[in-house]
Amino acid sequence: MNQLLDFLPIALFVAVFFGTDAPDNILWATAALMAGVTIQLAAYWLLKKPIGGQLKFTFWASIILGGLTLVLRDATFIQWKPTVVNWILALVLLGADLFVGRNLLKSLLGQQLQVPDNVWRNLNFGWAAGFTLAGILNLYVAWNFSMEFWVTYKLIGGFGLTLLYIILTVVYLARLGHLKDPNAEAPVEVTPNDHK
């Protein structure tokens, strides 16, 4: 259910953008995005699901930058939204670690994954670098390609990058041997002498 709610705003944005023939379809799509994040937040509230800081931040970024896009009739603001969100996430991860001494990834995933602090720190910096790169790529696509390409990239690129980061994280943890089940029994080694 959470995944469906999380997908709703971007799905509405893309559907309205490509489903509207008006020359100002980006404005209609932006309004749909703003409606989508509002519905998403309301659904979380009505279903009594926890509303995390990332969802609140994404909501406000969508409302403020989307509002500027609609009022000024300038798509630049909504095109900056993914970059702003990604860069703020990177700064929060780095800032919490460097200035407060708190690893937010460990706070979020520490119950499910037991790894040493140096591994958490590497993951934290890795994800911060990934968010920074995602922000840069968004601007590159926004400034160098058509609006249609950027909207498609916003749908596919964001999910693709997240999937890539997850795969890289799993590969990193697997190579260090941190994905083994600690409750699993070690395999019994059979030596030639055991058969005698």
C-alpha positions as CSV (number, residue, x, y, z in Angstrom):
1,M,0.0,0.0,0.0
2,N,2.8,2.4,0.9
3,Q,4.5,1.8,-2.5
4,L,1.2,2.6,-4.3
5,L,0.8,5.8,-2.3
6,D,4.4,6.8,-3.0
7,F,4.0,6.2,-6.7
8,L,0.8,8.2,-6.9
9,P,2.2,11.8,-7.3
10,I,4.7,10.9,-10.1
11,A,2.1,8.7,-11.8
12,L,-0.4,11.6,-11.9
13,F,2.3,14.0,-13.1
14,V,3.3,11.9,-16.0
15,A,-0.2,10.8,-16.9
16,V,-1.5,14.4,-17.0
17,F,1.6,15.7,-18.9
18,F,1.4,13.1,-21.6
19,G,-2.4,12.9,-21.6
20,T,-3.0,16.7,-22.1
21,D,-2.5,18.3,-25.5
22,A,-2.5,21.8,-24.2
23,P,0.6,23.9,-24.8
24,D,0.9,24.5,-21.0
25,N,0.6,20.8,-20.2
26,I,3.5,21.1,-17.7
27,L,1.4,23.4,-15.7
28,W,-1.5,20.9,-15.6
29,A,0.9,18.2,-14.7
30,T,2.4,20.3,-11.9
31,A,-1.0,20.9,-10.5
32,A,-1.7,17.1,-10.7
33,L,1.6,16.5,-8.8
34,M,0.6,18.9,-6.1
35,A,-2.8,17.2,-5.8
36,G,-1.1,13.8,-5.7
37,V,1.3,14.7,-2.9
38,T,-1.6,16.2,-1.0
39,I,-3.7,13.0,-1.4
40,Q,-0.6,10.9,-0.5
41,L,-0.1,12.8,2.8
42,A,-3.9,12.8,3.6
43,A,-4.0,9.0,2.9
44,Y,-1.1,8.4,5.3
45,W,-2.8,10.5,7.9
46,L,-6.2,8.8,7.5
47,L,-4.6,5.3,7.5
48,K,-2.7,6.3,10.6
49,K,0.6,5.5,9.0
50,P,3.7,7.3,10.2
51,I,4.5,10.4,8.1
52,G,8.3,10.5,7.9
53,G,10.4,13.5,7.5
54,Q,11.2,12.7,3.8
55,L,7.5,12.6,2.9
56,K,6.9,15.9,4.7
57,F,9.9,17.5,2.9
58,T,8.8,16.1,-0.5
59,F,5.3,17.4,0.1
60,W,6.5,21.0,1.0
61,A,9.0,21.0,-1.9
62,S,6.3,20.0,-4.3
63,I,3.8,22.6,-3.0
64,I,6.3,25.5,-2.9
65,L,8.1,24.8,-6.2
66,G,5.0,23.7,-7.9
67,G,3.2,26.8,-6.6
68,L,6.0,29.0,-8.0
69,T,5.7,27.1,-11.3
70,L,1.9,27.8,-11.5
71,V,2.0,31.4,-10.3
72,L,5.0,32.4,-12.5
73,R,4.1,30.0,-15.3
74,D,7.7,28.9,-15.4
75,A,8.5,25.2,-15.5
76,T,12.1,25.8,-14.2
77,F,10.9,25.6,-10.6
78,I,9.3,22.2,-10.9
79,Q,12.3,21.0,-12.8
80,W,14.5,22.0,-9.9
81,K,12.3,20.0,-7.4
82,P,14.1,16.6,-7.8
83,T,17.5,18.3,-7.5
84,V,16.5,20.3,-4.4
85,V,15.0,17.2,-2.7
86,N,18.0,15.0,-3.6
87,W,20.6,17.6,-2.5
88,I,18.7,18.3,0.8
89,L,18.6,14.5,1.5
90,A,22.4,14.3,0.9
91,L,23.0,17.3,3.2
92,V,20.8,15.8,5.9
93,L,22.7,12.5,5.8
94,L,26.1,14.2,5.8
95,G,25.1,16.9,8.3
96,A,23.7,14.4,10.8
97,D,26.8,12.3,10.6
98,L,29.4,15.1,10.6
99,F,27.9,17.6,13.0
100,V,25.6,15.6,15.3
101,G,27.4,12.2,15.1
102,R,24.2,10.4,14.2
103,N,24.1,8.0,11.2
104,L,20.5,8.3,9.9
105,L,20.8,5.1,7.8
106,K,21.8,3.2,10.9
107,S,18.9,4.8,12.8
108,L,16.5,3.8,10.0
109,L,17.8,0.3,9.2
110,G,19.8,-0.7,12.2
111,Q,17.1,-3.1,13.5
112,Q,17.1,-5.1,10.2
113,L,20.8,-5.0,9.5
114,Q,23.7,-5.5,11.9
115,V,26.9,-4.2,10.5
116,P,29.9,-2.3,12.0
117,D,29.9,1.4,12.4
118,N,32.5,1.9,9.6
119,V,30.2,0.1,7.2
120,W,27.3,2.3,8.2
121,R,29.5,5.4,7.6
122,N,30.5,4.1,4.2
123,L,26.8,3.5,3.3
124,N,25.8,6.9,4.6
125,F,28.5,8.6,2.5
126,G,27.6,6.4,-0.5
127,W,23.9,7.3,-0.4
128,A,24.7,11.0,0.1
129,A,26.9,10.8,-3.0
130,G,24.1,9.0,-4.8
131,F,21.6,11.7,-3.9
132,T,24.1,14.4,-5.0
133,L,24.6,12.7,-8.4
134,A,20.9,12.3,-8.9
135,G,20.4,16.0,-8.4
136,I,23.2,16.8,-10.9
137,L,21.7,14.3,-13.5
138,N,18.3,15.9,-13.1
139,L,19.7,19.3,-13.9
140,Y,21.7,18.0,-16.8
141,V,18.6,16.4,-18.3
142,A,16.4,19.4,-17.6
143,W,18.8,21.8,-19.3
144,N,19.9,19.7,-22.2
145,F,16.8,17.8,-23.4
146,S,13.2,18.5,-24.2
147,M,10.5,18.7,-21.6
148,E,9.0,15.4,-22.8
149,F,12.4,13.7,-22.3
150,W,12.8,15.3,-18.8
151,V,9.3,14.1,-17.7
152,T,10.1,10.5,-18.9
153,Y,13.5,10.7,-17.1
154,K,11.7,11.9,-14.0
155,L,9.6,8.8,-14.0
156,I,12.1,6.2,-15.1
157,G,15.4,7.8,-14.1
158,G,14.5,8.3,-10.5
159,F,13.4,4.7,-10.0
160,G,16.3,3.4,-12.0
161,L,18.9,5.3,-9.9
162,T,17.3,4.2,-6.7
163,L,17.3,0.6,-7.9
164,L,21.0,1.0,-8.9
165,Y,21.9,2.4,-5.4
166,I,20.1,-0.6,-3.8
167,I,21.9,-3.1,-6.0
168,L,25.3,-1.4,-5.2
169,T,24.5,-1.4,-1.5
170,V,23.6,-5.1,-1.6
171,V,26.7,-6.0,-3.6
172,Y,28.9,-4.0,-1.1
173,L,27.3,-5.7,1.9
174,A,27.5,-9.1,0.3
175,R,31.2,-8.7,-0.6
176,L,31.9,-7.8,3.0
177,G,29.9,-10.9,4.2
178,H,27.3,-8.9,6.0
179,L,24.2,-10.4,4.3
180,K,24.5,-13.9,5.8
181,D,21.8,-15.0,8.2
182,P,23.4,-15.0,11.7
183,N,20.9,-17.6,12.8
184,A,21.7,-20.1,10.0
185,E,23.6,-23.1,11.0
186,A,27.1,-23.4,9.6
187,P,27.3,-26.2,7.0
188,V,28.9,-29.4,8.3
189,E,32.1,-30.1,6.5
190,V,32.6,-33.8,5.6
191,T,36.2,-35.0,5.4
192,P,37.3,-38.2,3.8
193,N,38.1,-39.6,7.3
194,D,34.4,-39.3,8.3
195,H,33.4,-42.1,6.0
196,K,35.6,-44.7,7.6
